[in-house]
Amino acid sequence: MAGNQDQLEIKFRLIDGSDIGPKSFPAATSIATLKESIVAQWPKDKENGPRTVKDVKLISAGKILENNKTVGECQSPLCDAPDTVTTMHVVVQPPTMEKDKKPPNDEKQQKCVCVIL
């Protein structure tokens, strides 16, 4: 029985209400590994899917989960019941935000300089 308690059933709820999973993960699995699993299992017919793990945020029990934590560390007290499936919400960072962060590298761009004498 102790081996089954170290396994958690987790399903990932996407923004459109559909799910990935449920799938069983050991309690020692890192959140970064869960995100890798989501990127690999993302439905091909869905638009705006994550390109990398950095595009994915996982939310469980109202908290954004950190990559360096394990599933066991982030486990909600409600998960202690046997045969419970934990639902984690998946948020994908929009790709337009990455474009806004990149500075333009165009050297032909005119620059304004002000001098106060």
Biopython code that builds the backbone (N, CA, C, O; Angstrom):
import numpy as np
from Bio.PDB.StructureBuilder import StructureBuilder

atoms = [
    (1, "MET", "N", (0.802, -1.200, 0.000)),
    (1, "MET", "CA", (0.000, 0.000, 0.000)),
    (1, "MET", "C", (0.846, 1.266, 0.000)),
    (1, "MET", "O", (0.461, 2.268, -0.602)),
    (2, "ALA", "N", (1.988, 1.229, 0.666)),
    (2, "ALA", "CA", (2.829, 2.428, 0.750)),
    (2, "ALA", "C", (3.292, 2.869, -0.623)),
    (2, "ALA", "O", (3.460, 4.065, -0.859)),
    (3, "GLY", "N", (3.505, 1.923, -1.541)),
    (3, "GLY", "CA", (3.924, 2.269, -2.892)),
    (3, "GLY", "C", (2.864, 3.043, -3.640)),
    (3, "GLY", "O", (3.188, 3.931, -4.428)),
    (4, "ASN", "N", (1.572, 2.715, -3.404)),
    (4, "ASN", "CA", (0.490, 3.420, -4.065)),
    (4, "ASN", "C", (0.328, 4.837, -3.535)),
    (4, "ASN", "O", (-0.116, 5.716, -4.272)),
    (5, "GLN", "N", (0.682, 5.083, -2.262)),
    (5, "GLN", "CA", (0.568, 6.415, -1.704)),
    (5, "GLN", "C", (1.626, 7.346, -2.292)),
    (5, "GLN", "O", (1.446, 8.564, -2.282)),
    (6, "ASP", "N", (2.714, 6.798, -2.800)),
    (6, "ASP", "CA", (3.761, 7.610, -3.415)),
    (6, "ASP", "C", (3.413, 7.994, -4.846)),
    (6, "ASP", "O", (4.116, 8.799, -5.457)),
    (7, "GLN", "N", (2.342, 7.434, -5.385)),
    (7, "GLN", "CA", (1.879, 7.742, -6.738)),
    (7, "GLN", "C", (0.664, 8.660, -6.646)),
    (7, "GLN", "O", (-0.246, 8.411, -5.854)),
    (8, "LEU", "N", (0.648, 9.710, -7.446)),
    (8, "LEU", "CA", (-0.485, 10.631, -7.478)),
    (8, "LEU", "C", (-1.099, 10.633, -8.870)),
    (8, "LEU", "O", (-0.390, 10.700, -9.874)),
    (9, "GLU", "N", (-2.410, 10.560, -8.918)),
    (9, "GLU", "CA", (-3.134, 10.658, -10.181)),
    (9, "GLU", "C", (-3.391, 12.144, -10.446)),
    (9, "GLU", "O", (-4.032, 12.827, -9.647)),
    (10, "ILE", "N", (-2.881, 12.627, -11.577)),
    (10, "ILE", "CA", (-3.006, 14.054, -11.905)),
    (10, "ILE", "C", (-3.574, 14.198, -13.304)),
    (10, "ILE", "O", (-3.150, 13.517, -14.237)),
    (11, "LYS", "N", (-4.548, 15.104, -13.436)),
    (11, "LYS", "CA", (-5.016, 15.495, -14.771)),
    (11, "LYS", "C", (-4.789, 16.985, -14.909)),
    (11, "LYS", "O", (-4.830, 17.731, -13.930)),
    (12, "PHE", "N", (-4.551, 17.403, -16.127)),
    (12, "PHE", "CA", (-4.228, 18.790, -16.411)),
    (12, "PHE", "C", (-5.389, 19.415, -17.169)),
    (12, "PHE", "O", (-5.725, 18.966, -18.265)),
    (13, "ARG", "N", (-6.000, 20.436, -16.604)),
    (13, "ARG", "CA", (-7.143, 21.104, -17.208)),
    (13, "ARG", "C", (-6.649, 22.270, -18.041)),
    (13, "ARG", "O", (-5.998, 23.185, -17.536)),
    (14, "LEU", "N", (-6.972, 22.224, -19.340)),
    (14, "LEU", "CA", (-6.582, 23.291, -20.266)),
    (14, "LEU", "C", (-7.598, 24.425, -20.200)),
    (14, "LEU", "O", (-8.681, 24.265, -19.637)),
    (15, "ILE", "N", (-7.250, 25.551, -20.769)),
    (15, "ILE", "CA", (-8.084, 26.750, -20.672)),
    (15, "ILE", "C", (-9.456, 26.572, -21.329)),
    (15, "ILE", "O", (-10.414, 27.240, -20.942)),
    (16, "ASP", "N", (-9.560, 25.675, -22.323)),
    (16, "ASP", "CA", (-10.845, 25.455, -22.991)),
    (16, "ASP", "C", (-11.709, 24.420, -22.269)),
    (16, "ASP", "O", (-12.789, 24.074, -22.748)),
    (17, "GLY", "N", (-11.240, 23.925, -21.120)),
    (17, "GLY", "CA", (-12.015, 22.970, -20.335)),
    (17, "GLY", "C", (-11.693, 21.513, -20.619)),
    (17, "GLY", "O", (-12.166, 20.628, -19.906)),
    (18, "SER", "N", (-10.900, 21.248, -21.647)),
    (18, "SER", "CA", (-10.506, 19.868, -21.933)),
    (18, "SER", "C", (-9.360, 19.465, -21.008)),
    (18, "SER", "O", (-8.731, 20.314, -20.376)),
    (19, "ASP", "N", (-9.099, 18.169, -20.938)),
    (19, "ASP", "CA", (-8.091, 17.649, -20.016)),
    (19, "ASP", "C", (-7.024, 16.849, -20.739)),
    (19, "ASP", "O", (-7.265, 16.263, -21.794)),
    (20, "ILE", "N", (-5.830, 16.837, -20.142)),
    (20, "ILE", "CA", (-4.763, 15.905, -20.505)),
    (20, "ILE", "C", (-4.647, 14.977, -19.303)),
    (20, "ILE", "O", (-4.418, 15.433, -18.183)),
    (21, "GLY", "N", (-4.801, 13.700, -19.529)),
    (21, "GLY", "CA", (-4.696, 12.729, -18.441)),
    (21, "GLY", "C", (-6.061, 12.262, -18.011)),
    (21, "GLY", "O", (-7.031, 12.465, -18.742)),
    (22, "PRO", "N", (-6.175, 11.650, -16.864)),
    (22, "PRO", "CA", (-5.225, 11.586, -15.770)),
    (22, "PRO", "C", (-4.090, 10.591, -16.012)),
    (22, "PRO", "O", (-4.223, 9.626, -16.763)),
    (23, "LYS", "N", (-2.987, 10.865, -15.353)),
    (23, "LYS", "CA", (-1.812, 10.028, -15.444)),
    (23, "LYS", "C", (-1.190, 9.938, -14.053)),
    (23, "LYS", "O", (-1.293, 10.871, -13.256)),
    (24, "SER", "N", (-0.557, 8.828, -13.776)),
    (24, "SER", "CA", (0.045, 8.604, -12.472)),
    (24, "SER", "C", (1.490, 9.097, -12.462)),
    (24, "SER", "O", (2.264, 8.797, -13.371)),
    (25, "PHE", "N", (1.848, 9.865, -11.414)),
    (25, "PHE", "CA", (3.201, 10.388, -11.256)),
    (25, "PHE", "C", (3.686, 10.083, -9.842)),
    (25, "PHE", "O", (2.905, 10.157, -8.893)),
    (26, "PRO", "N", (4.972, 9.738, -9.688)),
    (26, "PRO", "CA", (5.528, 9.581, -8.335)),
    (26, "PRO", "C", (5.541, 10.932, -7.612)),
    (26, "PRO", "O", (5.663, 11.980, -8.246)),
    (27, "ALA", "N", (5.413, 10.900, -6.282)),
    (27, "ALA", "CA", (5.410, 12.127, -5.483)),
    (27, "ALA", "C", (6.721, 12.892, -5.620)),
    (27, "ALA", "O", (6.752, 14.098, -5.372)),
    (28, "ALA", "N", (7.806, 12.219, -6.008)),
    (28, "ALA", "CA", (9.113, 12.863, -6.147)),
    (28, "ALA", "C", (9.298, 13.545, -7.499)),
    (28, "ALA", "O", (10.358, 14.117, -7.752)),
    (29, "THR", "N", (8.297, 13.500, -8.370)),
    (29, "THR", "CA", (8.387, 14.127, -9.689)),
    (29, "THR", "C", (8.421, 15.646, -9.546)),
    (29, "THR", "O", (7.623, 16.221, -8.806)),
    (30, "SER", "N", (9.337, 16.291, -10.250)),
    (30, "SER", "CA", (9.424, 17.756, -10.185)),
    (30, "SER", "C", (8.335, 18.391, -11.035)),
    (30, "SER", "O", (7.815, 17.774, -11.964)),
    (31, "ILE", "N", (8.000, 19.616, -10.709)),
    (31, "ILE", "CA", (7.008, 20.375, -11.474)),
    (31, "ILE", "C", (7.522, 20.600, -12.894)),
    (31, "ILE", "O", (6.738, 20.591, -13.843)),
    (32, "ALA", "N", (8.826, 20.801, -13.049)),
    (32, "ALA", "CA", (9.410, 20.967, -14.390)),
    (32, "ALA", "C", (9.157, 19.716, -15.237)),
    (32, "ALA", "O", (8.888, 19.826, -16.434)),
    (33, "THR", "N", (9.241, 18.532, -14.629)),
    (33, "THR", "CA", (8.974, 17.290, -15.360)),
    (33, "THR", "C", (7.508, 17.208, -15.766)),
    (33, "THR", "O", (7.196, 16.736, -16.860)),
    (34, "LEU", "N", (6.609, 17.660, -14.901)),
    (34, "LEU", "CA", (5.188, 17.693, -15.256)),
    (34, "LEU", "C", (4.961, 18.598, -16.464)),
    (34, "LEU", "O", (4.190, 18.268, -17.365)),
    (35, "LYS", "N", (5.642, 19.738, -16.471)),
    (35, "LYS", "CA", (5.500, 20.669, -17.595)),
    (35, "LYS", "C", (6.028, 20.059, -18.888)),
    (35, "LYS", "O", (5.439, 20.258, -19.951)),
    (36, "GLU", "N", (7.132, 19.319, -18.809)),
    (36, "GLU", "CA", (7.657, 18.630, -19.990)),
    (36, "GLU", "C", (6.632, 17.626, -20.512)),
    (36, "GLU", "O", (6.449, 17.493, -21.722)),
    (37, "SER", "N", (5.974, 16.930, -19.612)),
    (37, "SER", "CA", (4.940, 15.971, -19.996)),
    (37, "SER", "C", (3.776, 16.671, -20.693)),
    (37, "SER", "O", (3.231, 16.151, -21.667)),
    (38, "ILE", "N", (3.398, 17.838, -20.201)),
    (38, "ILE", "CA", (2.302, 18.601, -20.810)),
    (38, "ILE", "C", (2.670, 19.034, -22.218)),
    (38, "ILE", "O", (1.868, 18.890, -23.142)),
    (39, "VAL", "N", (3.876, 19.564, -22.392)),
    (39, "VAL", "CA", (4.320, 20.009, -23.717)),
    (39, "VAL", "C", (4.327, 18.827, -24.686)),
    (39, "VAL", "O", (3.918, 18.974, -25.838)),
    (40, "ALA", "N", (4.784, 17.659, -24.235)),
    (40, "ALA", "CA", (4.852, 16.477, -25.094)),
    (40, "ALA", "C", (3.461, 15.942, -25.437)),
    (40, "ALA", "O", (3.258, 15.426, -26.535)),
    (41, "GLN", "N", (2.506, 16.057, -24.520)),
    (41, "GLN", "CA", (1.167, 15.489, -24.726)),
    (41, "GLN", "C", (0.158, 16.512, -25.227)),
    (41, "GLN", "O", (-1.017, 16.179, -25.388)),
    (42, "TRP", "N", (0.579, 17.735, -25.476)),
    (42, "TRP", "CA", (-0.352, 18.787, -25.889)),
    (42, "TRP", "C", (-1.073, 18.363, -27.163)),
    (42, "TRP", "O", (-0.424, 17.948, -28.123)),
    (43, "PRO", "N", (-2.403, 18.458, -27.192)),
    (43, "PRO", "CA", (-3.158, 18.068, -28.392)),
    (43, "PRO", "C", (-2.749, 18.894, -29.608)),
    (43, "PRO", "O", (-2.693, 20.123, -29.551)),
    (44, "LYS", "N", (-2.465, 18.201, -30.705)),
    (44, "LYS", "CA", (-1.978, 18.873, -31.921)),
    (44, "LYS", "C", (-3.040, 19.766, -32.550)),
    (44, "LYS", "O", (-2.708, 20.716, -33.258)),
    (45, "ASP", "N", (-4.331, 19.466, -32.295)),
    (45, "ASP", "CA", (-5.399, 20.258, -32.905)),
    (45, "ASP", "C", (-5.706, 21.550, -32.144)),
    (45, "ASP", "O", (-6.520, 22.354, -32.599)),
    (46, "LYS", "N", (-5.072, 21.754, -31.004)),
    (46, "LYS", "CA", (-5.303, 22.961, -30.204)),
    (46, "LYS", "C", (-4.388, 24.088, -30.676)),
    (46, "LYS", "O", (-3.211, 23.873, -30.965)),
    (47, "GLU", "N", (-4.950, 25.281, -30.748)),
    (47, "GLU", "CA", (-4.158, 26.449, -31.120)),
    (47, "GLU", "C", (-3.444, 26.995, -29.884)),
    (47, "GLU", "O", (-3.816, 26.688, -28.752)),
    (48, "ASN", "N", (-2.442, 27.787, -30.114)),
    (48, "ASN", "CA", (-1.707, 28.474, -29.048)),
    (48, "ASN", "C", (-1.137, 27.521, -28.000)),
    (48, "ASN", "O", (-1.191, 27.797, -26.802)),
    (49, "GLY", "N", (-0.596, 26.414, -28.458)),
    (49, "GLY", "CA", (0.041, 25.471, -27.549)),
    (49, "GLY", "C", (1.401, 25.971, -27.100)),
    (49, "GLY", "O", (1.991, 26.841, -27.740)),
    (50, "PRO", "N", (1.900, 25.422, -26.002)),
    (50, "PRO", "CA", (3.220, 25.845, -25.522)),
    (50, "PRO", "C", (4.322, 25.328, -26.421)),
    (50, "PRO", "O", (4.259, 24.194, -26.896)),
    (51, "ARG", "N", (5.328, 26.146, -26.658)),
    (51, "ARG", "CA", (6.481, 25.711, -27.454)),
    (51, "ARG", "C", (7.562, 25.127, -26.557)),
    (51, "ARG", "O", (8.262, 24.190, -26.941)),
    (52, "THR", "N", (7.693, 25.688, -25.363)),
    (52, "THR", "CA", (8.698, 25.212, -24.414)),
    (52, "THR", "C", (8.077, 25.126, -23.023)),
    (52, "THR", "O", (6.954, 25.577, -22.796)),
    (53, "VAL", "N", (8.826, 24.542, -22.108)),
    (53, "VAL", "CA", (8.381, 24.424, -20.716)),
    (53, "VAL", "C", (8.200, 25.811, -20.091)),
    (53, "VAL", "O", (7.356, 25.989, -19.213)),
    (54, "LYS", "N", (8.981, 26.784, -20.538)),
    (54, "LYS", "CA", (8.895, 28.141, -19.981)),
    (54, "LYS", "C", (7.559, 28.808, -20.296)),
    (54, "LYS", "O", (7.167, 29.757, -19.616)),
    (55, "ASP", "N", (6.854, 28.320, -21.323)),
    (55, "ASP", "CA", (5.563, 28.890, -21.700)),
    (55, "ASP", "C", (4.429, 28.401, -20.804)),
    (55, "ASP", "O", (3.323, 28.939, -20.869)),
    (56, "VAL", "N", (4.680, 27.390, -19.964)),
    (56, "VAL", "CA", (3.633, 26.735, -19.180)),
    (56, "VAL", "C", (3.701, 27.154, -17.717)),
    (56, "VAL", "O", (4.774, 27.206, -17.116)),
    (57, "LYS", "N", (2.525, 27.452, -17.158)),
    (57, "LYS", "CA", (2.395, 27.659, -15.718)),
    (57, "LYS", "C", (1.361, 26.668, -15.218)),
    (57, "LYS", "O", (0.312, 26.486, -15.835)),
    (58, "LEU", "N", (1.666, 26.023, -14.088)),
    (58, "LEU", "CA", (0.735, 25.086, -13.471)),
    (58, "LEU", "C", (0.176, 25.715, -12.204)),
    (58, "LEU", "O", (0.909, 26.300, -11.406)),
    (59, "ILE", "N", (-1.137, 25.583, -12.036)),
    (59, "ILE", "CA", (-1.799, 26.112, -10.856)),
    (59, "ILE", "C", (-2.519, 24.968, -10.166)),
    (59, "ILE", "O", (-3.276, 24.225, -10.792)),
    (60, "SER", "N", (-2.276, 24.836, -8.868)),
    (60, "SER", "CA", (-2.949, 23.819, -8.068)),
    (60, "SER", "C", (-3.345, 24.453, -6.742)),
    (60, "SER", "O", (-2.535, 25.109, -6.087)),
    (61, "ALA", "N", (-4.586, 24.251, -6.360)),
    (61, "ALA", "CA", (-5.126, 24.805, -5.113)),
    (61, "ALA", "C", (-4.886, 26.316, -5.031)),
    (61, "ALA", "O", (-4.604, 26.846, -3.957)),
    (62, "GLY", "N", (-4.999, 27.004, -6.171)),
    (62, "GLY", "CA", (-4.867, 28.452, -6.205)),
    (62, "GLY", "C", (-3.449, 28.979, -6.164)),
    (62, "GLY", "O", (-3.245, 30.188, -6.057)),
    (63, "LYS", "N", (-2.451, 28.085, -6.248)),
    (63, "LYS", "CA", (-1.056, 28.518, -6.189)),
    (63, "LYS", "C", (-0.338, 28.164, -7.481)),
    (63, "LYS", "O", (-0.536, 27.085, -8.037)),
    (64, "ILE", "N", (0.506, 29.095, -7.958)),
    (64, "ILE", "CA", (1.362, 28.814, -9.109)),
    (64, "ILE", "C", (2.516, 27.964, -8.608)),
    (64, "ILE", "O", (3.214, 28.345, -7.668)),
    (65, "LEU", "N", (2.719, 26.806, -9.237)),
    (65, "LEU", "CA", (3.728, 25.859, -8.778)),
    (65, "LEU", "C", (5.097, 26.194, -9.351)),
    (65, "LEU", "O", (5.224, 26.540, -10.525)),
    (66, "GLU", "N", (6.114, 26.089, -8.513)),
    (66, "GLU", "CA", (7.490, 26.406, -8.907)),
    (66, "GLU", "C", (8.166, 25.170, -9.480)),
    (66, "GLU", "O", (7.936, 24.055, -9.014)),
    (67, "ASN", "N", (9.009, 25.374, -10.501)),
    (67, "ASN", "CA", (9.682, 24.270, -11.195)),
    (67, "ASN", "C", (10.544, 23.414, -10.284)),
    (67, "ASN", "O", (10.649, 22.206, -10.496)),
    (68, "ASN", "N", (11.164, 24.011, -9.275)),
    (68, "ASN", "CA", (12.106, 23.269, -8.437)),
    (68, "ASN", "C", (11.423, 22.465, -7.333)),
    (68, "ASN", "O", (12.099, 21.739, -6.603)),
    (69, "LYS", "N", (10.112, 22.573, -7.192)),
    (69, "LYS", "CA", (9.364, 21.810, -6.184)),
    (69, "LYS", "C", (8.961, 20.455, -6.754)),
    (69, "LYS", "O", (8.935, 20.259, -7.969)),
    (70, "THR", "N", (8.646, 19.523, -5.854)),
    (70, "THR", "CA", (8.146, 18.215, -6.282)),
    (70, "THR", "C", (6.631, 18.194, -6.139)),
    (70, "THR", "O", (6.042, 19.048, -5.477)),
    (71, "VAL", "N", (6.012, 17.203, -6.773)),
    (71, "VAL", "CA", (4.562, 17.049, -6.689)),
    (71, "VAL", "C", (4.155, 16.830, -5.236)),
    (71, "VAL", "O", (3.148, 17.374, -4.784)),
    (72, "GLY", "N", (4.924, 16.047, -4.512)),
    (72, "GLY", "CA", (4.625, 15.788, -3.110)),
    (72, "GLY", "C", (4.655, 17.035, -2.255)),
    (72, "GLY", "O", (3.844, 17.175, -1.339)),
    (73, "GLU", "N", (5.583, 17.952, -2.539)),
    (73, "GLU", "CA", (5.678, 19.205, -1.784)),
    (73, "GLU", "C", (4.509, 20.140, -2.081)),
    (73, "GLU", "O", (4.126, 20.943, -1.230)),
    (74, "CYS", "N", (3.950, 20.041, -3.263)),
    (74, "CYS", "CA", (2.856, 20.920, -3.676)),
    (74, "CYS", "C", (1.487, 20.303, -3.441)),
    (74, "CYS", "O", (0.461, 20.906, -3.756)),
    (75, "GLN", "N", (1.479, 19.110, -2.893)),
    (75, "GLN", "CA", (0.242, 18.354, -2.720)),
    (75, "GLN", "C", (-0.701, 19.057, -1.756)),
    (75, "GLN", "O", (-0.291, 19.516, -0.690)),
    (76, "SER", "N", (-1.951, 19.134, -2.138)),
    (76, "SER", "CA", (-2.991, 19.721, -1.306)),
    (76, "SER", "C", (-3.423, 18.709, -0.242)),
    (76, "SER", "O", (-3.359, 17.505, -0.490)),
    (77, "PRO", "N", (-3.854, 19.159, 0.919)),
    (77, "PRO", "CA", (-4.339, 18.219, 1.935)),
    (77, "PRO", "C", (-5.526, 17.388, 1.444)),
    (77, "PRO", "O", (-5.764, 16.297, 1.962)),
    (78, "LEU", "N", (-6.269, 17.879, 0.463)),
    (78, "LEU", "CA", (-7.409, 17.140, -0.072)),
    (78, "LEU", "C", (-6.989, 15.904, -0.854)),
    (78, "LEU", "O", (-7.808, 15.020, -1.106)),
    (79, "CYS", "N", (-5.702, 15.835, -1.243)),
    (79, "CYS", "CA", (-5.206, 14.717, -2.030)),
    (79, "CYS", "C", (-4.939, 13.480, -1.177)),
    (79, "CYS", "O", (-4.586, 12.431, -1.715)),
    (80, "ASP", "N", (-5.098, 13.582, 0.135)),
    (80, "ASP", "CA", (-4.818, 12.451, 1.005)),
    (80, "ASP", "C", (-5.853, 11.337, 0.872)),
    (80, "ASP", "O", (-5.578, 10.195, 1.241)),
    (81, "ALA", "N", (-7.029, 11.651, 0.353)),
    (81, "ALA", "CA", (-8.059, 10.633, 0.195)),
    (81, "ALA", "C", (-7.642, 9.629, -0.872)),
    (81, "ALA", "O", (-7.073, 10.018, -1.892)),
    (82, "PRO", "N", (-7.914, 8.340, -0.654)),
    (82, "PRO", "CA", (-7.535, 7.339, -1.651)),
    (82, "PRO", "C", (-8.355, 7.494, -2.937)),
    (82, "PRO", "O", (-9.491, 7.967, -2.913)),
    (83, "ASP", "N", (-7.761, 7.091, -4.041)),
    (83, "ASP", "CA", (-8.411, 7.122, -5.364)),
    (83, "ASP", "C", (-8.873, 8.520, -5.763)),
    (83, "ASP", "O", (-9.915, 8.669, -6.402)),
    (84, "THR", "N", (-8.115, 9.536, -5.395)),
    (84, "THR", "CA", (-8.428, 10.913, -5.749)),
    (84, "THR", "C", (-7.560, 11.346, -6.923)),
    (84, "THR", "O", (-6.360, 11.075, -6.951)),
    (85, "VAL", "N", (-8.176, 12.020, -7.890)),
    (85, "VAL", "CA", (-7.431, 12.576, -9.009)),
    (85, "VAL", "C", (-7.280, 14.069, -8.763)),
    (85, "VAL", "O", (-8.265, 14.782, -8.571)),
    (86, "THR", "N", (-6.045, 14.531, -8.769)),
    (86, "THR", "CA", (-5.754, 15.953, -8.580)),
    (86, "THR", "C", (-5.841, 16.656, -9.924)),
    (86, "THR", "O", (-5.276, 16.189, -10.913)),
    (87, "THR", "N", (-6.545, 17.774, -9.960)),
    (87, "THR", "CA", (-6.625, 18.573, -11.177)),
    (87, "THR", "C", (-5.716, 19.784, -11.039)),
    (87, "THR", "O", (-5.828, 20.557, -10.088)),
    (88, "MET", "N", (-4.815, 19.935, -12.002)),
    (88, "MET", "CA", (-3.956, 21.109, -12.066)),
    (88, "MET", "C", (-4.346, 21.897, -13.308)),
    (88, "MET", "O", (-4.542, 21.332, -14.384)),
    (89, "HIS", "N", (-4.455, 23.190, -13.146)),
    (89, "HIS", "CA", (-4.825, 24.048, -14.269)),
    (89, "HIS", "C", (-3.574, 24.488, -15.013)),
    (89, "HIS", "O", (-2.556, 24.823, -14.407)),
    (90, "VAL", "N", (-3.668, 24.482, -16.341)),
    (90, "VAL", "CA", (-2.542, 24.826, -17.196)),
    (90, "VAL", "C", (-2.803, 26.185, -17.832)),
    (90, "VAL", "O", (-3.842, 26.407, -18.453)),
    (91, "VAL", "N", (-1.850, 27.084, -17.668)),
    (91, "VAL", "CA", (-1.913, 28.401, -18.298)),
    (91, "VAL", "C", (-0.726, 28.500, -19.235)),
    (91, "VAL", "O", (0.414, 28.257, -18.839)),
    (92, "VAL", "N", (-1.002, 28.860, -20.489)),
    (92, "VAL", "CA", (0.061, 29.019, -21.484)),
    (92, "VAL", "C", (0.275, 30.501, -21.709)),
    (92, "VAL", "O", (-0.659, 31.243, -22.011)),
    (93, "GLN", "N", (1.523, 30.919, -21.558)),
    (93, "GLN", "CA", (1.873, 32.321, -21.778)),
    (93, "GLN", "C", (1.713, 32.629, -23.253)),
    (93, "GLN", "O", (2.243, 31.900, -24.091)),
    (94, "PRO", "N", (0.994, 33.691, -23.591)),
    (94, "PRO", "CA", (0.798, 34.025, -25.006)),
    (94, "PRO", "C", (2.126, 34.325, -25.708)),
    (94, "PRO", "O", (3.015, 34.937, -25.116)),
    (95, "PRO", "N", (2.263, 33.893, -26.975)),
    (95, "PRO", "CA", (3.512, 34.116, -27.696)),
    (95, "PRO", "C", (3.783, 35.586, -27.986)),
    (95, "PRO", "O", (4.937, 35.943, -28.222)),
    (96, "THR", "N", (2.784, 36.448, -27.979)),
    (96, "THR", "CA", (3.006, 37.863, -28.284)),
    (96, "THR", "C", (3.850, 38.537, -27.218)),
    (96, "THR", "O", (4.520, 39.528, -27.508)),
    (97, "MET", "N", (3.838, 38.030, -25.993)),
    (97, "MET", "CA", (4.616, 38.652, -24.927)),
    (97, "MET", "C", (6.109, 38.518, -25.178)),
    (97, "MET", "O", (6.876, 39.414, -24.826)),
    (98, "GLU", "N", (6.534, 37.409, -25.783)),
    (98, "GLU", "CA", (7.954, 37.227, -26.083)),
    (98, "GLU", "C", (8.433, 38.247, -27.103)),
    (98, "GLU", "O", (9.545, 38.763, -26.990)),
    (99, "LYS", "N", (7.610, 38.539, -28.088)),
    (99, "LYS", "CA", (7.997, 39.495, -29.119)),
    (99, "LYS", "C", (8.153, 40.889, -28.535)),
    (99, "LYS", "O", (9.028, 41.649, -28.950)),
    (100, "ASP", "N", (7.293, 41.226, -27.561)),
    (100, "ASP", "CA", (7.358, 42.549, -26.948)),
    (100, "ASP", "C", (8.617, 42.725, -26.110)),
    (100, "ASP", "O", (9.099, 43.848, -25.957)),
    (101, "LYS", "N", (9.157, 41.646, -25.568)),
    (101, "LYS", "CA", (10.329, 41.729, -24.697)),
    (101, "LYS", "C", (11.630, 41.882, -25.475)),
    (101, "LYS", "O", (12.613, 42.381, -24.927)),
    (102, "LYS", "N", (11.660, 41.470, -26.728)),
    (102, "LYS", "CA", (12.902, 41.511, -27.501)),
    (102, "LYS", "C", (13.177, 42.929, -27.993)),
    (102, "LYS", "O", (12.325, 43.531, -28.645)),
    (103, "PRO", "N", (14.343, 43.461, -27.692)),
    (103, "PRO", "CA", (14.664, 44.800, -28.195)),
    (103, "PRO", "C", (14.990, 44.731, -29.687)),
    (103, "PRO", "O", (15.563, 43.746, -30.153)),
    (104, "PRO", "N", (14.634, 45.753, -30.421)),
    (104, "PRO", "CA", (14.944, 45.744, -31.852)),
    (104, "PRO", "C", (16.452, 45.859, -32.070)),
    (104, "PRO", "O", (17.133, 46.622, -31.385)),
    (105, "ASN", "N", (16.959, 45.094, -33.030)),
    (105, "ASN", "CA", (18.392, 45.098, -33.334)),
    (105, "ASN", "C", (18.699, 45.852, -34.623)),
    (105, "ASN", "O", (19.787, 45.711, -35.182)),
    (106, "ASP", "N", (17.766, 46.631, -35.086)),
    (106, "ASP", "CA", (17.926, 47.339, -36.344)),
    (106, "ASP", "C", (18.803, 48.575, -36.125)),
    (106, "ASP", "O", (18.397, 49.517, -35.444)),
    (107, "GLU", "N", (20.013, 48.568, -36.708)),
    (107, "GLU", "CA", (20.939, 49.690, -36.540)),
    (107, "GLU", "C", (20.532, 50.897, -37.372)),
    (107, "GLU", "O", (21.006, 52.004, -37.113)),
    (108, "LYS", "N", (19.676, 50.717, -38.351)),
    (108, "LYS", "CA", (19.223, 51.821, -39.176)),
    (108, "LYS", "C", (18.171, 52.658, -38.461)),
    (108, "LYS", "O", (17.770, 53.717, -38.943)),
    (109, "GLN", "N", (17.733, 52.173, -37.312)),
    (109, "GLN", "CA", (16.713, 52.879, -36.564)),
    (109, "GLN", "C", (17.269, 54.227, -36.095)),
    (109, "GLN", "O", (18.377, 54.301, -35.565)),
    (110, "GLN", "N", (16.491, 55.280, -36.296)),
    (110, "GLN", "CA", (16.933, 56.608, -35.906)),
    (110, "GLN", "C", (16.841, 56.737, -34.383)),
    (110, "GLN", "O", (15.903, 56.247, -33.754)),
    (111, "LYS", "N", (17.828, 57.402, -33.822)),
    (111, "LYS", "CA", (17.861, 57.596, -32.386)),
    (111, "LYS", "C", (17.776, 59.084, -32.108)),
    (111, "LYS", "O", (18.332, 59.904, -32.838)),
    (112, "CYS", "N", (17.080, 59.411, -31.055)),
    (112, "CYS", "CA", (16.939, 60.799, -30.659)),
    (112, "CYS", "C", (17.837, 61.064, -29.468)),
    (112, "CYS", "O", (17.879, 60.278, -28.521)),
    (113, "VAL", "N", (18.547, 62.161, -29.518)),
    (113, "VAL", "CA", (19.433, 62.528, -28.414)),
    (113, "VAL", "C", (19.081, 63.966, -28.033)),
    (113, "VAL", "O", (19.016, 64.847, -28.890)),
    (114, "CYS", "N", (18.859, 64.186, -26.762)),
    (114, "CYS", "CA", (18.567, 65.529, -26.267)),
    (114, "CYS", "C", (19.744, 66.036, -25.465)),
    (114, "CYS", "O", (20.318, 65.308, -24.655)),
    (115, "VAL", "N", (20.102, 67.292, -25.694)),
    (115, "VAL", "CA", (21.189, 67.917, -24.943)),
    (115, "VAL", "C", (20.666, 69.200, -24.346)),
    (115, "VAL", "O", (20.101, 70.038, -25.049)),
    (116, "ILE", "N", (20.855, 69.354, -23.044)),
    (116, "ILE", "CA", (20.422, 70.561, -22.367)),
    (116, "ILE", "C", (21.676, 71.347, -22.015)),
    (116, "ILE", "O", (22.563, 70.846, -21.324)),
    (117, "LEU", "N", (21.739, 72.590, -22.499)),
    (117, "LEU", "CA", (22.922, 73.439, -22.262)),
    (117, "LEU", "C", (22.676, 74.426, -21.166)),
    (117, "LEU", "O", (23.560, 75.216, -20.836)),
]
sb = StructureBuilder()
sb.init_structure("model")
sb.init_model(0)
sb.init_chain("A")
sb.init_seg("    ")
for serial, (resi, resn, name, xyz) in enumerate(atoms, 1):
    if name == "N":
        sb.init_residue(resn, " ", resi, " ")
    sb.init_atom(name, np.array(xyz, "f"), 0.0, 1.0, " ", f" {name:<3s}", serial, name[0])
structure = sb.get_structure()
